[in-house]
Amino acid sequence: MTHPFDQVTDEEIRLSSKLIKDAAKGPEKPHFIQIDRLDPPKKDMIKYLAAERAGLTTPSISRVTYVYYYLGLDFYKALINVTYGHIITNQKLPKGVIGPLLPDDVETIETLCHVHPKVVAEIEKLKLPSHIRVVCDPWMNGTDSVEDRMLIQCYMYLANAHHPESNHYSLPLKFSPVFDCLTKEFVRMDYLPAGIDETTTDTQPWTEFPFVEYHPELNNESLRPLKPLIVEQPEGPSFTVEGNKIKWQSWEFRVAPNVREGFAIYDVYFKGRSILYRLSLSEMTVPYGDPRAPYHRKQAFDLGDCGFGGNGNSLALGCDCLGVIKYMDCRRITAEGDPVFIPNTVCMHEQDAGLLYKHVNYRTNVPVVTRKREFVVQTIATVANYEYVLNIIFDQVGEIRIHVLATGILSTMPIEKDTTVPWGTNVGPMVMAAYHQHMLSFRIDPALDGHENTVVYDDVVRMPENTGLNKYNVGFVTERTYVEKSGYVDQSPFTNRSVKVINENVINPISKKPVGYKIALPARQMLLAGEDSYNNRRAQFATQQLWVTKYQDNELYAAGEFTNQSQTDTGLGVWANRGDNVRNTDNVVWATLGFTHIPRTEDFPVMPAEAHDIAIVPFGFFDKNPALDVPQSNNAFNKSKYFKDSNDAAKAASSSCCKSSL
């Protein structure tokens, strides 16, 4: 039986597209862009989950899909009840609302670009030798004016014609065709500046420059000697999977892949207590700091513009994940509304993470030591040049960590010889990588011992000096502020400000304070684009690090539902300004994980993974360390081996620090 949180099925996709095709009138056929499951109403799901947990008969909840499609140049959104097989709503959206990019359409534009006469004419000016080929990278157009059509900006590069993996990003060209993604019409040719201002030049014959290659067959590097490091679980993993429900080390939750977010995690419990209703990556925008046209439009919304799950990698054993792996799959659609199966886009596994806790009684020299194990839910999306790795990590002490890696290849621009610019780094001969930012919004829907929660922030401050209670002037305390209305919380790293979600209705018997979880989010630079820029107007979520809104169904995406060529932020820019009461009610926390990327030469030709984290940490939720039931570490269990050499082989017998442990 399909669970309300299960991902969309092939049958549901086919039924949804068939109903839209049957309803379409006139000569135009629907051109489908995206179909996926809609989250059920929360009030209904709370009743469903309560009955499910109690072993009672669960109420009936219809499965509903949303459908984005075009009829001609008109953009539509439909809601389909796939349980009963009928259209709920089918609405033409206003002019200027542009749908997300469909991978099939992007591939078509890439193919068209290579053969279009206007592009061919520019390529002919290069007078390329036979060992050089032209590569096209289609990009979302971005925004600098109101457009009623879906545009694609094509950035052009050169690569080695004799090897399909040649790094074309090392040789960018100075012309960039723009196409209408739906009609396939050529719109214009943008010529790209390659100096300190917006001066452009006509395409000139190409002069030989070396490629900066990353592929092992091309980079001419001698490989280091490396012996296998094998992760084995001879008795199998410590987790179980039933449908999309995971149980591991006192945790219970559901994982559901989807085309936009990659996956969402639902109904999170630890040791029988509710922690979260829903957790997901909500949006990511990548604005570039190159002020020259047309680069000023470079601002991707990697979820809203194209979909994280729809661009998910098919993960492979021994490469993306180690150990005993469980995979989940994702689905996107074709323009005809047929499902496209993307296998293994989500991997789940256990990993060692160092020490969980340790103490040695120095009087007896007896250690108590437990190693930390984690459960990882991971997806990786390739969005043109970049790879983004998203890990949601559960540990044995009740913490959830959001761990993000950025890798892949820098998006590059041409630069004249011996020229530098203050908004970019030269990373190879005649190639520059512009400064840019990655701004990720994570949507955290808390349910700490229930759905009536409150967001607070605590500042650490000095006690008043030279007072009776602080006559030695060493005292410091925390001051708590309650978030009463929807909006944002300012960063304050010099008061060690920490944001917490608490349940004012449940008091910890030990601390005598409300139970809570801390959102551990290091203070970071937020969006640098000016207030009057489209980059700022479209991504208000990226201007502040933490937001609080009152829960409403279908408010899932931080920059709004439709981001492609958007003019304004229709998400947090609207919801956070409603002035809703958010204290002791059903609220949502939005955490912006921002990192400003100043490229370095070491980031090219392929970027070492850069890591960033948010932690959701119990803070007075339990009455003691909840990991005391984790078995102690010993080598009979872990089976490590001592590295022997001629000087210290005798030490091997006495090297186990855990010999007195259980």
C-alpha positions in Angstrom: 0.0 0.0 0.0 1.3 3.4 -1.0 2.1 5.7 2.0 1.2 9.4 1.7 4.9 10.3 2.0 6.0 7.8 -0.7 7.6 9.3 -3.8 5.6 9.6 -7.0 5.1 6.4 -9.0 5.4 5.8 -12.7 1.7 5.1 -12.8 0.8 8.4 -11.1 3.0 10.3 -13.6 1.3 8.6 -16.6 -2.2 9.1 -15.2 -1.4 12.8 -14.5 -0.1 13.5 -18.0 -3.0 11.5 -19.6 -5.6 13.5 -17.8 -4.0 16.8 -19.0 -3.7 15.5 -22.6 -7.4 14.5 -22.5 -8.4 17.9 -21.2 -6.3 19.9 -23.7 -8.4 21.6 -26.4 -7.2 23.0 -29.7 -4.3 22.0 -31.9 -1.6 22.5 -29.3 -0.3 19.4 -27.4 0.8 19.8 -23.8 4.6 20.3 -23.4 5.3 18.9 -19.9 7.9 20.4 -17.7 7.6 18.7 -14.3 5.3 16.3 -12.5 5.7 15.2 -8.9 3.8 14.4 -5.7 2.3 17.2 -3.7 2.7 17.0 0.1 -0.6 16.1 1.8 -2.2 18.7 4.1 -0.4 18.7 7.4 -3.5 18.6 9.6 -4.6 15.4 7.8 -1.1 13.9 8.1 -0.8 14.6 11.8 -3.9 12.5 12.3 -2.6 9.8 9.9 0.8 9.6 11.6 -0.8 9.4 15.1 -3.0 6.5 14.0 -0.1 4.8 12.3 2.1 5.1 15.4 -0.8 3.8 17.6 -1.4 0.8 15.4 -4.9 2.0 14.5 -6.6 2.2 11.1 -5.2 5.2 9.3 -7.6 7.7 7.6 -7.7 7.9 3.8 -5.6 10.6 2.3 -5.7 11.1 -1.5 -2.5 11.2 -3.4 -2.2 14.4 -5.4 0.3 15.4 -8.0 1.2 18.8 -9.4 1.8 19.2 -13.2 3.7 22.0 -14.9 3.2 22.2 -18.6 3.0 24.5 -21.6 0.2 24.8 -24.2 1.9 26.8 -26.9 3.5 29.7 -25.0 1.0 29.6 -22.2 2.2 28.2 -18.9 -0.1 26.0 -16.8 -0.2 24.4 -13.4 -2.6 21.6 -12.6 -3.3 19.6 -9.5 -4.4 16.0 -10.1 -6.1 13.6 -7.6 -4.4 10.4 -8.7 -6.2 8.3 -6.1 -9.6 9.0 -7.8 -8.3 10.0 -11.2 -9.5 13.5 -11.8 -8.2 17.0 -12.2 -8.6 19.2 -9.1 -7.5 22.5 -10.7 -6.0 23.5 -14.1 -4.8 27.1 -14.1 -3.1 29.2 -16.7 -0.4 31.2 -14.9 0.1 35.0 -15.5 2.4 36.3 -18.2 6.0 36.5 -16.9 5.8 33.3 -14.8 8.3 31.0 -16.4 8.5 27.2 -15.7 11.6 25.3 -14.7 14.0 23.9 -17.3 13.3 20.4 -18.6 16.6 18.4 -19.2 15.2 17.3 -22.6 14.7 20.9 -23.7 18.2 21.9 -22.6 19.7 19.0 -24.5 17.8 20.0 -27.6 19.1 23.6 -27.4 22.6 22.3 -27.0 22.3 20.3 -30.2 20.6 23.1 -32.0 23.3 25.6 -31.0 26.0 23.6 -32.7 24.2 23.7 -36.1 22.4 27.0 -36.1 23.7 29.2 -39.0 24.5 32.2 -36.7 26.6 30.0 -34.4 28.3 28.2 -37.3 29.3 31.5 -38.8 31.0 32.5 -35.5 32.7 29.1 -35.2 34.0 29.4 -38.8 35.8 32.7 -37.8 37.9 30.7 -35.4 39.5 28.6 -38.2 39.8 25.7 -35.8 42.2 22.7 -36.5 40.7 19.3 -36.7 41.8 18.3 -33.2 39.7 21.1 -31.6 35.9 20.9 -31.1 33.3 23.4 -29.8 31.3 22.7 -26.7 28.1 24.4 -25.6 27.0 24.9 -22.0 23.3 26.0 -21.8 22.5 28.2 -18.8 19.3 29.7 -17.4 19.1 33.2 -18.8 18.8 34.9 -15.4 17.0 38.3 -15.2 17.7 41.9 -16.1 14.3 42.8 -17.6 10.7 41.4 -17.9 10.5 38.5 -20.4 7.5 36.4 -21.4 9.5 33.7 -22.9 11.9 31.0 -21.6 15.4 31.9 -22.6 18.6 29.9 -22.6 22.0 31.5 -22.6 24.7 29.3 -24.3 28.3 29.7 -23.1 30.7 28.3 -25.7 34.1 26.6 -25.1 36.8 24.6 -26.9 37.9 21.1 -26.1 40.2 18.3 -27.4 38.3 16.6 -30.2 40.1 13.3 -29.6 38.8 12.8 -26.1 35.2 13.1 -24.8 36.3 14.1 -21.3 38.5 17.0 -22.3 38.0 20.0 -19.9 36.3 22.6 -22.1 36.0 25.0 -19.2 39.7 25.8 -19.6 39.1 27.5 -23.0 36.0 29.7 -23.0 35.0 31.6 -26.2 33.9 35.2 -26.5 30.5 34.8 -28.1 27.3 33.5 -26.4 24.1 32.7 -28.4 20.7 33.1 -26.7 17.8 30.9 -27.8 14.1 30.6 -26.9 13.9 27.3 -25.1 10.4 26.5 -26.2 10.2 27.8 -29.8 13.9 27.0 -30.5 14.2 30.5 -32.1 17.6 32.2 -32.2 17.2 35.4 -30.1 20.5 37.2 -30.2 24.3 36.8 -30.1 26.0 38.2 -26.9 29.6 39.0 -27.3 31.6 38.6 -24.1 34.1 41.0 -22.6 37.5 39.7 -21.8 39.1 42.7 -20.0 38.5 45.2 -17.3 35.5 46.8 -18.9 32.6 45.7 -21.2 34.5 46.2 -24.4 34.0 43.3 -26.8 35.7 42.2 -29.9 34.7 40.3 -33.0 35.6 36.6 -33.1 39.2 36.1 -34.2 41.0 33.0 -35.4 42.0 30.8 -32.5 45.5 30.8 -31.2 46.7 27.5 -29.7 46.7 27.5 -25.9 47.2 24.5 -23.6 44.2 22.8 -22.1 44.1 22.4 -18.3 42.9 18.9 -18.0 41.5 17.0 -15.0 40.7 13.6 -16.4 43.3 10.9 -15.4 43.8 10.0 -19.1 44.6 13.6 -20.0 46.2 15.3 -17.1 49.7 13.6 -17.4 49.9 13.1 -13.7 51.7 10.1 -12.2 49.4 8.4 -9.7 50.3 8.2 -6.1 50.7 4.7 -4.5 47.5 4.0 -2.6 46.5 0.8 -0.9 42.9 -0.2 -0.3 41.0 1.1 2.7 38.0 -1.2 2.9 34.9 -0.5 4.9 33.3 -3.8 5.7 30.2 -4.8 7.7 30.5 -8.6 7.9 27.3 -9.0 9.9 25.4 -6.5 7.8 24.2 -3.0 8.6 22.5 -1.8 11.8 19.7 -0.2 9.9 16.4 -1.5 8.5 14.4 -0.2 5.6 10.7 -0.9 5.0 9.3 1.0 2.1 10.6 4.5 2.7 10.8 4.1 6.5 14.3 3.9 8.1 15.1 2.6 11.6 18.6 3.1 12.9 20.0 3.4 16.5 16.8 4.8 18.1 15.9 6.9 15.0 12.8 6.5 12.9 12.1 8.6 9.8 11.0 8.4 6.2 13.0 9.4 3.1 11.3 10.4 -0.1 13.2 11.4 -3.3 11.6 14.1 -5.4 12.5 15.9 -8.6 13.0 19.4 -7.1 14.6 19.0 -3.7 16.5 15.8 -4.3 14.8 14.2 -1.3 12.8 15.2 1.8 12.9 13.6 5.3 9.6 13.2 7.2 8.3 12.3 10.6 11.6 12.2 12.5 11.6 10.5 15.9 14.5 9.7 18.3 14.0 7.4 21.3 10.2 7.5 20.8 10.0 11.3 20.8 9.1 13.6 17.9 11.8 15.9 16.6 10.9 17.1 13.1 7.9 16.9 10.8 9.9 17.6 7.6 13.5 18.5 6.6 14.8 19.4 3.1 17.0 21.6 1.0 14.5 24.2 -0.1 16.5 26.4 -2.6 20.0 27.3 -3.7 20.9 30.4 -5.6 24.4 31.0 -7.0 24.8 34.7 -7.9 28.0 35.8 -9.6 29.9 39.0 -8.8 31.1 39.8 -12.3 29.5 43.2 -13.1 30.0 43.1 -16.9 27.1 42.3 -19.2 25.9 39.7 -19.8 27.6 38.1 -16.8 25.5 40.3 -14.5 22.6 37.9 -15.2 24.4 34.9 -13.9 22.3 33.8 -11.0 21.2 30.2 -11.0 18.4 28.8 -8.7 19.5 25.2 -8.8 16.3 23.8 -7.4 13.6 26.1 -8.8 15.2 26.6 -12.2 16.1 23.0 -13.0 15.6 20.6 -10.1 18.1 18.9 -7.7 16.5 15.4 -8.0 16.1 15.7 -11.8 19.8 16.3 -12.1 20.7 13.7 -9.5 23.7 11.4 -10.1 23.2 7.6 -10.3 25.5 6.8 -7.3 28.0 4.0 -7.5 29.3 1.5 -5.0 32.8 2.1 -3.8 32.8 5.7 -5.3 30.2 7.9 -3.8 29.4 5.8 -0.7 31.3 3.2 1.2 30.1 0.2 3.2 26.8 -1.5 3.0 24.6 0.8 0.9 20.8 1.1 0.4 19.7 3.1 -2.7 16.6 5.0 -3.5 15.6 6.2 -7.0 14.2 9.4 -8.5 11.9 10.1 -11.4 11.6 13.1 -13.7 9.5 13.3 -16.9 9.9 13.8 -20.7 8.2 16.6 -22.6 5.5 14.0 -23.5 4.7 13.4 -19.8 6.4 10.0 -19.6 8.4 9.0 -16.5 12.2 8.9 -16.7 13.7 6.6 -14.1 16.9 7.8 -12.5 18.4 5.0 -10.5 20.3 5.3 -7.2 20.0 9.1 -6.7 19.9 8.7 -2.9 22.3 6.5 -1.0 22.1 5.5 2.7 24.8 4.0 4.8 26.6 4.0 8.1 30.0 5.5 8.8 32.5 5.8 11.6 32.9 9.4 12.8 35.6 9.3 15.5 34.9 9.4 19.2 31.4 9.8 20.6 32.7 10.2 24.2 35.7 9.2 26.3 36.8 9.5 29.9 39.8 8.0 31.7 39.6 7.7 35.5 43.2 8.8 36.2 43.1 7.1 39.6 42.5 3.7 38.1 43.5 4.4 34.5 40.3 2.7 33.3 38.9 4.3 30.2 35.3 4.5 29.1 35.3 5.1 25.4 32.7 4.8 22.7 33.1 5.5 19.0 30.6 7.5 17.1 28.7 6.0 14.3 26.5 8.0 11.9 23.7 7.2 9.4 24.0 9.2 6.2 21.3 10.1 3.6 23.1 11.4 0.6 22.4 12.8 -2.9 24.7 14.4 -5.4 23.4 16.7 -8.2 25.4 17.8 -11.3 24.1 21.3 -12.4 26.2 22.0 -15.5 29.7 22.6 -14.2 29.2 22.2 -10.4 28.5 19.1 -8.3 26.7 19.6 -5.0 26.8 16.8 -2.4 24.0 16.9 0.2 24.3 14.7 3.3 21.7 14.6 6.1 23.5 12.8 8.9 22.0 11.3 12.1 24.2 10.4 15.0 23.8 8.4 18.2 23.3 11.3 20.6 20.2 12.7 18.9 21.9 15.3 16.6 21.1 15.9 12.9 23.8 17.4 10.8 23.4 19.0 7.4 26.7 18.5 5.6 27.1 20.1 2.2 30.0 19.7 -0.2 30.7 21.8 -3.3 32.9 20.3 -6.0 33.0 20.0 -9.8 34.4 22.7 -12.1 34.4 26.5 -11.9 32.2 28.4 -14.4 34.8 30.2 -16.4 35.1 33.3 -18.6 37.6 34.4 -21.2 40.3 36.8 -20.1 42.9 38.6 -22.3 46.6 37.6 -21.9 48.3 39.3 -19.0 45.0 40.8 -17.8 43.5 40.5 -14.3 40.2 41.8 -12.9 39.3 42.5 -9.3 36.2 40.3 -9.3 37.8 37.1 -10.5 40.9 34.8 -10.4 42.9 33.7 -13.4 43.0 29.9 -13.1 44.7 29.1 -16.4 46.0 30.6 -19.6 43.3 33.0 -20.9 40.7 31.7 -18.5 39.2 33.5 -15.4 36.8 32.3 -12.7 34.5 35.0 -11.3 33.8 35.5 -7.6 30.4 34.1 -6.7 28.3 33.0 -3.8 26.4 29.8 -3.0 23.4 30.5 -0.9 21.4 27.4 0.3 18.2 27.6 2.2 17.2 24.6 4.4 13.6 24.3 5.5 13.3 22.9 9.0 9.8 22.0 10.1 10.2 21.3 13.8 7.9 19.1 15.9 9.6 18.9 19.3 7.3 16.8 21.4 4.4 18.2 19.3 3.7 20.9 16.8 3.4 23.9 19.0 7.0 25.2 19.2 8.7 28.5 19.8 11.9 30.0 18.3 14.2 31.8 20.7 17.8 33.2 20.6 20.2 33.3 23.5 23.0 35.8 23.8 25.9 35.4 26.2 26.7 38.6 28.0 28.7 39.9 30.9 27.0 40.4 34.2 27.0 44.0 35.4 30.4 44.7 36.8 31.3 45.7 40.4 28.0 44.5 41.8 27.4 42.5 44.9 26.7 39.3 42.8 29.7 40.0 40.4 32.2 41.7 42.6 35.1 39.8 40.9 33.8 40.8 37.4 34.0 37.3 36.0 30.4 36.4 35.7 28.5 36.0 32.4 25.0 34.8 31.7 22.6 34.2 28.8 19.8 36.5 27.9 16.9 34.9 26.0 14.7 36.6 23.4 11.5 35.1 22.1 10.6 35.4 18.4 7.0 36.6 18.5 6.4 37.5 14.9 7.4 36.1 11.6 10.7 37.5 10.2 14.4 37.0 10.6 16.9 36.7 13.4 20.1 38.9 13.1 23.5 37.3 13.3 25.5 38.2 16.4 28.7 36.2 16.6 30.3 38.4 19.3 27.5 37.6 21.7 27.7 33.9 20.8 24.1 34.1 19.7 22.4 30.7 19.3 19.0 30.1 17.9 16.9 27.3 19.5 13.5 25.8 18.9 11.8 25.0 22.2 8.5 23.5 23.4 7.2 25.8 26.1 4.6 23.2 27.0 7.2 20.5 27.9 9.6 21.2 30.8 12.8 19.2 31.2 12.7 17.7 34.7 16.4 18.3 35.3 17.0 21.7 33.8 13.5 23.0 34.8 13.5 24.7 31.4 11.5 24.0 28.2 12.9 21.2 26.1 14.7 22.3 22.9 17.0 21.8 20.0 19.7 24.3 18.9 20.2 25.3 15.3 24.0 25.5 15.2 24.7 27.8 12.2 28.1 29.6 12.0 27.8 33.3 11.2 28.4 33.8 7.5 28.4 36.5 4.9 25.1 36.9 3.2 24.1 38.1 -0.2 26.4 40.8 -1.6 24.3 42.0 -4.5 22.8 45.4 -3.8 19.2 45.9 -2.7 18.2 47.3 -6.0 19.6 44.4 -8.0 17.5 41.6 -9.4 19.8 39.2 -7.6 18.7 40.6 -4.3 15.0 41.0 -5.2 14.8 37.5 -6.4 16.5 35.9 -3.4 15.4 37.7 -0.3 16.0 34.5 1.7 19.8 34.9 1.0 19.9 38.3 2.7 19.5 36.9 6.2 20.8 33.7 7.9 17.7 32.6 9.8 14.0 33.1 9.2 10.9 32.1 11.1 7.4 31.8 9.5 4.1 30.4 10.5 3.4 27.0 8.9 1.1 27.0 5.9 0.6 24.1 3.4 2.6 24.3 0.2 5.0 27.0 1.4 8.1 24.9 0.7 10.4 26.9 -1.5 12.4 29.8 0.0 12.4 31.9 -3.2 8.9 30.9 -4.2 7.5 28.3 -6.5 8.7 29.7 -9.8 12.2 31.1 -9.9 13.3 30.8 -13.6 13.6 34.5 -14.8 11.6 35.6 -11.8 11.4 39.3 -11.0 10.9 39.1 -7.2 11.1 36.6 -4.3 7.6 35.2 -3.9 8.7 32.9 -1.0 10.2 34.2 2.3 10.2 37.7 0.9 6.4 37.5 1.2 5.8 35.0 4.0 8.2 36.4 6.5 6.6 39.9 6.2 3.0 38.8 7.0 3.5 39.6 10.7 2.1 36.2 11.8 2.3 35.2 15.4 4.9 32.4 15.6 5.3 31.9 19.3 4.0 28.6 20.7 2.4 27.6 17.4 3.2 25.5 14.3 6.2 27.3 12.8 9.0 26.7 10.2 12.6 27.7 10.5 14.6 28.5 7.4 18.4 28.4 7.7 20.5 30.1 5.0 23.9 28.3 4.6 26.0 30.8 2.6 29.5 30.6 1.4 31.3 33.2 -0.7 33.6 31.5 -3.2 36.8 33.4 -4.1 38.3 31.0 -6.6 41.9 29.9 -6.1 44.2 28.3 -8.7 44.0 25.1 -6.6 40.3 25.0 -7.5 41.1 24.3 -11.1 40.7 22.2 -13.3 38.5 20.4 -10.8 37.6 21.7 -7.4 38.5 19.9 -4.2 35.3 19.4 -2.2 34.6 22.3 0.1 32.5 21.5 3.2 29.9 23.4 5.1 27.6 22.4 8.0 24.5 23.2 9.9 23.8 21.1 13.1 20.4 20.5 14.7 21.5 19.6 18.3 19.5 18.6 21.3 19.7 21.3 24.0 17.9 20.4 27.2 15.7 17.9 25.3 17.0 14.9 27.2 17.6 14.6 30.9 21.2 13.1 30.4 23.5 12.0 27.6 21.2 9.9 25.4 24.1 7.8 24.1 24.9 6.0 27.3 23.3 2.9 25.8 25.8 2.7 22.9 28.2 -0.2 23.5 31.7 0.5 24.5 34.5 0.3 21.9 37.0 -2.6 22.0 39.2 -4.1 19.4 37.5 -7.5 19.5 34.6 -5.7 17.9 36.4 -3.2 15.7 39.3 -5.5 14.6 41.9 -2.9 14.0 45.5 -3.9 13.3 48.8 -2.5 14.6 51.3 -1.2 12.1 54.6 -3.0 12.9 58.1 -1.9 12.1 61.5 -3.1 13.3 61.6 -0.7 16.3 58.3 -1.1 17.9 56.8 -4.5 17.0 56.8 -5.5 20.6 54.3 -2.7 21.4 51.6 -4.3 19.4 50.5 -6.6 22.2 49.9 -3.7 24.6 48.5 -1.1 22.1 44.8 -1.7 22.9 43.6 1.3 24.9 40.2 -0.4 25.2 41.4 -3.6 26.8 39.7 -2.8 30.1 36.5 -1.7 28.4 33.5 -4.0 27.7 
